Amino acid sequence: MLNYIKFSLSLALLIFLSSACGILGSIEKPDYGNGDEPTTKRAEWEKPMPEEGTVEKVDTINWNTGNDSITDKDNSEEKEDETKEKEVEKEAVTTIQMDTTGAEEVAIIQEGKMLKNHYTVVIMLPFLGNQFTSFGPIPEKSKRALEFYEGAKMAITDLQSRGVPMTIYVFDTQYDENVVKGLLNSSSLFSADLIIGPVNKKNCQLVAEFSRRNGKVMVSPYNYLSTITEQNPYYVQANPSTQTQFVRLLEYVKANYGTTSVATILYPPGKKATQQRVQEIQFASNIVNQSGGMNLREYPFDVTSVTADSPLRTHEFMVAGQKNVIIIPSRDPAFVAYVMRVLSPYRDSHRITVIGLPQWEDKAFEKLDYNYYENMGLLIGSEAYIDQNNPQVANFVSRYAGEYGTSPTENVFKGYDMMLYFGQMLGEYGIYFPSFLSKNTGNGLHTSFNFQPVYGVGTAGTEGRPVIKRFENKHINILEFSDYRFRRVN
């Protein structure tokens, strides 16, 4: 009995009532430092406003949100599941082969549809229902899950109208490994055709291993880390990795600034996470240049040791009269503020462009002078950009406002886009849809989807096909700070 699972009807009601009261706060962005916790995004410069007019209410859907205890299904449900399995339609022969590469098992999905008359989707998010009280505020860490769920619920309504039959199970992971381990022993997970979630690194690793061993497609909605799982073609990473992010940024710089620019990675030394990002940027540079050996120049600088006699020596990494691209892979606001302040006087003579991190949009950087962003032609890569001028975005904002009485956050858009895209893939291609992802790009409201396989070392299967480590979204939104706001330029 997993009596510590408490995502019950009372919490489900809170999901709907709390948003209608406008309790939900600002957008949250995933933490690119360790992949575990979100940071809070600073207030947007332009808030979305719902359009006038009547908005139809979303039809009521029956949800299975878990119980205080989780047990196996009763006999009638088991018989129903057996009947559904017998109704599987095969448009092509699709098999799961187990082979050995090194000392590990490798699951291989062959290209071929395996359709079902009904699909089971499991959503695993940290709602933290155990921290809810009758009259207290919604826990800050619960908001991301609640907002994502609201968007997903709207997408499921759309999927049902398009004839994609599915049963949805929603579970509260509570950021607790023991809870997740318990859920992985439940019948709901073993019957799942698609798992969305969880969020933090350790829980993602647990579910990814479950998906690999049991042939269950898992979508990681927030984690960007490339180390969650290995040799797992069932693992689909919705957020581009840091390496992918910088590959796209460097491709953009190369296309728009040419190969004559002087590029330097400027970073604070001594931090393991920062050093790892530097290595990923160097590797991304190798990919873009296809040289395998040409590295960006590195300039480690300890801002804590700055004195009048030892300032940042800009002449050591910049050349006057040339384009200078300065990559600053730091999440430290003090370091970024100091470097931007020192670089500012050279912005014209050295034609400086600064490349930063997505976290520079977050609240931690809100005290930084926006003039530095503006003067340096700041570029960042982001997994999300919501264009308020897009008619489809405006329609969604209006629809959401009619349902919940407030404006949707970035997480609502993510929940809607991911549930709609992967639900359509499931309905069109069946339970092994990852093999069709690369041929089915899509445009969501918050980003585009361009999932490609990331290959490992070696081959597997009787045909000697490359080993797939995971599928990853290779699209990144390149944002430039212009006219005191971020604008997408790709």
C-alpha positions in Angstrom: 0.0 0.0 0.0 1.4 3.4 -1.0 -0.6 5.3 1.5 1.7 8.3 1.2 0.4 9.1 -2.3 -2.1 11.9 -1.6 -3.0 13.3 -5.0 -6.7 13.1 -4.3 -9.9 14.8 -5.4 -9.3 17.7 -3.0 -6.1 18.5 -4.8 -7.7 18.2 -8.2 -10.2 20.8 -7.1 -7.5 23.1 -6.0 -6.0 22.8 -9.4 -9.0 24.4 -11.0 -10.1 26.8 -8.2 -6.7 28.3 -7.4 -6.1 29.4 -11.0 -9.5 31.0 -11.3 -8.7 33.1 -8.3 -5.5 34.3 -9.9 -3.2 32.8 -7.2 -0.6 31.4 -9.6 2.5 33.6 -9.8 5.3 34.3 -12.2 6.8 32.0 -14.8 9.4 29.5 -13.6 12.4 28.4 -15.8 14.3 25.1 -15.1 17.6 25.4 -13.4 20.4 24.8 -15.9 22.9 24.5 -13.1 22.0 21.0 -11.8 18.6 20.2 -13.4 16.9 19.7 -10.1 15.1 22.9 -9.0 13.6 25.8 -11.0 14.6 29.4 -10.7 12.0 32.1 -10.9 11.8 34.2 -14.0 11.7 37.9 -13.6 8.5 39.7 -14.4 7.9 40.0 -18.1 8.2 43.3 -19.8 4.9 42.7 -21.6 2.1 40.7 -20.0 -0.3 38.8 -22.2 -3.8 40.2 -22.1 -6.9 38.1 -22.9 -9.0 39.1 -25.8 -12.5 40.2 -25.5 -15.3 37.9 -26.5 -17.0 34.7 -25.3 -14.8 31.7 -24.8 -16.3 28.2 -24.7 -15.7 26.2 -21.5 -13.7 23.0 -21.8 -15.9 19.9 -21.4 -15.6 18.0 -18.2 -13.2 15.0 -18.4 -13.0 12.2 -15.9 -9.5 12.0 -14.4 -7.8 9.3 -12.4 -5.7 11.4 -10.1 -4.5 8.5 -7.9 -5.8 7.3 -4.5 -4.6 7.4 -1.0 -3.5 3.8 -1.6 -2.5 2.2 -4.9 -3.4 -1.4 -5.6 -3.6 -3.6 -8.7 -6.7 -3.2 -10.9 -9.7 -5.4 -10.3 -10.4 -8.4 -12.5 -12.8 -6.5 -14.7 -10.2 -3.9 -15.5 -7.6 -6.6 -16.2 -9.9 -8.3 -18.7 -10.6 -5.0 -20.4 -6.8 -4.4 -20.7 -6.4 -7.9 -22.2 -9.1 -7.2 -24.7 -7.4 -3.9 -25.7 -4.1 -5.6 -26.2 -5.7 -8.1 -28.5 -7.0 -5.2 -30.6 -3.6 -3.9 -31.4 -3.3 -3.0 -35.1 0.1 -3.5 -36.8 0.7 -1.6 -40.0 4.2 -2.9 -40.2 6.2 -5.5 -38.3 7.5 -3.8 -35.2 9.7 -5.7 -32.7 11.7 -4.9 -29.6 15.1 -6.6 -29.7 17.5 -6.9 -26.9 21.2 -6.9 -27.8 24.4 -6.2 -26.0 26.8 -3.3 -26.6 29.6 -3.5 -24.1 28.1 -4.9 -20.9 24.7 -3.1 -21.1 21.4 -4.1 -22.6 20.3 -2.0 -25.5 16.6 -1.7 -26.5 16.0 -1.1 -30.2 12.8 0.3 -31.8 12.3 -0.7 -35.4 10.5 1.7 -37.7 6.9 0.5 -37.9 3.6 1.6 -36.5 2.0 -0.3 -33.7 -1.4 1.2 -33.1 -3.9 0.6 -30.3 -7.6 1.4 -30.0 -6.9 3.0 -26.6 -3.8 4.6 -25.0 -2.8 5.1 -21.4 -0.8 8.2 -20.5 0.8 8.8 -17.1 1.7 12.3 -15.9 4.1 12.3 -13.0 4.8 15.8 -11.5 5.6 17.2 -8.1 2.3 18.7 -7.1 3.2 18.5 -3.4 -0.3 17.7 -2.4 0.9 16.7 1.1 1.8 20.4 1.7 -1.6 21.8 0.8 -3.9 23.2 3.5 -7.5 24.3 3.3 -6.8 28.0 3.5 -3.1 28.4 3.0 -1.4 29.6 -0.2 -0.3 27.2 -2.8 3.3 26.1 -2.2 5.7 27.9 -4.5 7.2 24.6 -5.8 3.7 23.3 -6.7 3.0 26.0 -9.2 5.0 24.6 -12.1 3.3 21.3 -11.9 -0.1 22.8 -11.5 0.4 25.1 -14.4 1.8 22.4 -16.7 -1.2 20.2 -15.8 -3.7 22.9 -16.7 -2.1 23.2 -20.1 -2.0 19.4 -20.6 -5.6 19.1 -19.6 -6.6 21.6 -22.3 -4.5 19.6 -24.9 -6.2 16.3 -23.9 -9.6 17.9 -24.6 -8.3 18.8 -28.0 -7.0 15.3 -28.5 -10.3 13.7 -27.6 -12.1 15.9 -30.1 -9.6 14.7 -32.8 -10.4 11.1 -32.0 -7.3 10.0 -29.9 -8.8 7.8 -27.2 -6.8 7.7 -24.0 -6.9 7.3 -20.3 -4.9 9.7 -18.1 -3.4 8.9 -14.8 -2.0 11.9 -12.8 0.4 11.2 -9.9 2.1 13.4 -7.4 5.8 12.6 -7.1 6.3 15.0 -4.2 10.0 15.4 -5.2 10.4 12.1 -3.3 12.4 9.2 -4.6 10.6 6.7 -2.4 7.2 7.9 -3.8 8.5 7.4 -7.3 9.9 4.0 -6.6 6.5 3.0 -5.2 4.7 4.3 -8.3 7.0 2.3 -10.5 5.6 -0.8 -8.9 2.0 0.1 -9.7 -0.1 -1.4 -12.4 -0.7 2.1 -13.9 2.9 2.5 -14.8 3.2 -1.0 -16.3 0.1 -0.3 -18.5 1.4 3.1 -19.6 2.0 3.8 -23.3 3.5 7.2 -22.5 4.9 8.7 -19.4 5.3 12.5 -19.0 7.6 13.5 -16.2 8.9 13.6 -13.5 11.0 16.8 -13.0 14.1 16.5 -10.8 17.2 14.7 -11.8 17.1 11.6 -9.5 13.5 10.9 -10.1 14.0 11.3 -13.9 16.8 8.7 -13.7 14.5 6.3 -11.9 11.7 6.6 -14.4 14.1 6.6 -17.4 15.6 3.3 -16.3 12.1 1.9 -15.8 11.2 3.1 -19.3 14.3 1.5 -20.8 13.8 -1.9 -19.2 10.0 -2.1 -19.9 9.8 -0.4 -23.3 7.8 2.6 -22.1 8.2 5.9 -23.9 9.1 8.6 -21.4 9.1 12.3 -22.1 11.2 14.5 -19.8 9.5 17.9 -19.9 12.0 20.0 -18.0 15.4 18.3 -17.6 18.1 19.5 -20.0 20.9 17.2 -18.7 22.5 14.8 -21.1 23.4 12.4 -18.3 20.0 11.2 -17.2 20.1 7.9 -19.1 22.2 6.0 -21.6 21.4 3.8 -24.5 17.7 4.5 -24.1 15.6 5.1 -27.3 12.5 5.3 -25.1 13.8 8.5 -23.4 12.6 11.7 -25.1 14.2 15.0 -23.9 12.0 18.0 -24.6 14.6 20.6 -23.5 17.7 20.9 -25.6 21.0 20.2 -23.8 23.5 22.9 -23.0 25.7 21.6 -25.9 22.8 21.8 -28.4 22.0 25.2 -27.1 25.5 26.5 -27.9 25.8 24.7 -31.2 22.7 26.6 -32.4 24.1 29.9 -30.9 27.5 29.4 -32.5 25.9 28.5 -35.8 23.9 31.7 -35.7 27.0 33.8 -34.8 29.0 32.2 -37.6 26.3 32.9 -40.1 25.7 36.5 -39.0 29.2 37.6 -37.9 31.4 35.5 -40.2 34.5 33.6 -39.4 36.7 36.7 -38.8 35.2 37.5 -35.4 37.3 36.9 -32.2 35.5 34.7 -29.8 36.4 34.1 -26.2 34.8 32.2 -23.3 35.0 34.5 -20.2 34.2 32.7 -17.0 34.9 32.5 -13.2 37.3 29.8 -12.4 37.0 27.2 -9.6 33.3 26.2 -10.2 32.8 22.7 -11.4 29.4 23.4 -13.1 30.9 26.4 -14.9 33.9 24.4 -16.1 31.6 21.7 -17.4 29.7 24.3 -19.4 33.0 25.6 -20.8 33.8 22.1 -22.0 30.4 21.7 -23.6 30.8 25.1 -25.4 34.2 24.0 -26.7 32.7 20.8 -27.9 29.9 22.7 -29.5 32.5 24.9 -31.3 34.2 21.8 -32.7 30.8 20.6 -34.0 30.1 23.9 -35.7 33.6 24.2 -37.2 33.9 20.5 -37.9 37.5 20.7 -37.1 37.7 18.5 -34.1 40.5 20.6 -32.7 39.9 24.3 -33.0 38.9 25.7 -29.6 37.5 29.0 -28.5 39.9 31.0 -26.5 39.4 30.8 -22.8 39.8 33.6 -20.3 39.2 32.6 -16.6 38.8 35.6 -14.4 38.3 35.7 -10.6 36.2 38.7 -9.9 36.7 38.3 -6.1 40.4 39.2 -6.5 39.8 42.4 -8.4 41.9 45.3 -7.3 42.9 48.6 -8.8 46.1 47.0 -10.0 44.6 43.9 -11.4 41.4 44.7 -13.3 39.9 42.7 -16.1 42.6 42.9 -18.9 40.4 43.3 -21.9 43.4 43.7 -24.2 44.3 40.0 -23.6 41.1 38.7 -25.2 39.7 41.4 -27.5 41.0 43.0 -30.7 40.0 46.6 -31.6 38.4 47.1 -34.9 37.2 43.5 -35.2 34.0 41.8 -34.1 34.4 40.4 -30.6 32.1 37.6 -29.4 32.3 37.1 -25.6 30.6 34.0 -24.3 29.9 34.3 -20.5 28.6 30.9 -19.2 28.1 32.1 -15.7 25.0 32.1 -13.5 26.6 34.5 -11.0 24.9 37.9 -11.2 27.8 39.6 -9.5 30.3 38.2 -12.0 28.1 39.1 -14.9 27.4 42.6 -13.7 31.2 43.3 -13.2 32.2 41.9 -16.6 29.4 43.7 -18.5 30.3 47.0 -16.7 34.0 46.6 -17.7 33.2 45.7 -21.3 30.6 48.5 -21.8 33.1 51.2 -22.8 34.5 49.0 -25.6 31.2 48.1 -27.1 31.7 50.4 -30.2 35.5 50.2 -30.8 35.5 46.5 -30.4 32.0 45.7 -31.8 31.1 43.4 -28.9 28.4 40.8 -28.9 27.8 38.9 -25.6 26.3 35.4 -25.4 24.8 34.6 -22.1 22.7 31.9 -20.4 18.9 31.5 -20.2 19.1 32.3 -16.5 19.9 35.9 -17.3 16.1 36.3 -17.7 15.6 35.2 -14.1 14.9 37.2 -11.0 18.4 36.7 -9.7 19.5 39.1 -12.5 16.8 41.7 -12.1 19.1 44.2 -10.5 21.5 44.2 -13.5 21.2 47.3 -15.6 19.3 46.5 -18.7 21.4 49.0 -20.6 24.2 46.5 -20.5 22.0 43.9 -22.2 21.0 46.5 -24.8 24.4 47.8 -25.5 26.1 44.5 -25.9 23.6 43.0 -28.3 23.0 40.2 -25.8 22.1 36.8 -27.3 20.8 33.8 -25.3 19.3 30.5 -26.2 16.0 29.6 -24.6 13.8 26.5 -24.6 10.7 28.8 -24.8 9.6 32.0 -26.4 6.0 33.0 -26.6 5.2 35.5 -29.4 2.3 37.6 -28.2 1.8 38.7 -31.9 1.1 35.2 -33.0 -2.7 34.8 -33.5 -2.6 31.2 -32.2 -1.0 32.4 -29.0 -3.7 35.1 -28.7 -6.5 32.6 -29.2 -5.0 30.3 -26.6 -4.6 33.1 -24.1 -8.3 34.0 -24.6 -9.4 30.4 -24.2 -7.3 29.9 -21.1 -8.6 33.2 -19.6 -12.2 32.0 -20.2 -11.4 28.7 -18.4 -9.3 30.0 -15.5 -9.8 33.7 -15.3 -6.1 34.7 -15.6 -3.3 34.7 -18.2 -1.4 31.5 -18.9 2.2 31.2 -17.8 5.0 29.7 -19.7 4.5 26.4 -18.0 0.8 26.3 -19.2 2.1 26.7 -22.7 4.6 23.9 -22.2 2.0 21.5 -20.8 -0.3 22.2 -23.7 2.3 21.9 -26.4 3.9 18.7 -25.2 0.7 16.9 -24.4 -0.8 17.9 -27.8 2.3 17.0 -29.8 3.1 13.7 -28.1 -0.6 12.7 -28.0 -0.8 13.2 -31.7 2.3 11.2 -32.3 0.9 8.4 -30.1 -2.4 8.4 -32.0 -0.7 8.6 -35.5 2.2 6.2 -35.0 1.4 4.1 -31.9 3.4 3.1 -28.9 6.8 3.1 -30.6 6.4 6.6 -32.1 10.0 7.7 -31.2 11.3 6.1 -34.4 9.1 8.6 -36.3 10.0 11.7 -34.3 12.8 12.9 -36.6 10.4 12.9 -39.6 7.7 14.9 -37.7 8.8 18.3 -36.7 6.1 20.5 -35.1 5.5 24.1 -34.1 4.1 24.7 -30.7 3.0 27.9 -29.0 6.2 28.2 -26.9 8.8 26.5 -29.1 9.3 24.2 -32.1 9.8 20.5 -31.9 12.7 18.9 -33.8 13.5 15.7 -32.1 16.5 13.8 -33.4 18.3 10.7 -32.1 21.5 11.2 -30.1 23.8 8.2 -31.0 26.1 6.4 -28.7 29.2 4.3 -29.4 28.9 1.0 -31.2 26.1 -0.8 -33.0 23.3 -3.2 -32.0 20.8 -5.6 -33.4 21.1 -8.0 -36.2 21.4 -5.2 -38.7 24.1 -3.5 -36.8 22.2 -0.2 -36.4 23.7 2.7 -34.3 22.9 2.7 -30.6 20.5 5.5 -29.7 21.2 7.1 -26.4 18.1 9.3 -26.3 15.9 11.5 -28.5 16.5 15.2 -28.0 14.8 18.4 -29.2 17.4 20.1 -31.3 15.5 23.4 -31.7 16.5 26.4 -29.6 15.0 29.8 -29.6 17.7 32.4 -30.1 16.8 35.6 -28.3 18.4 39.0 -28.8 17.9 41.8 -26.3 16.7 44.7 -28.4 14.6 47.7 -27.5 14.7 46.5 -23.9 13.1 43.2 -24.4 14.1 39.8 -25.7 13.1 39.1 -29.3 13.5 35.8 -31.2 15.8 36.2 -34.2 15.8 32.6 -35.6 
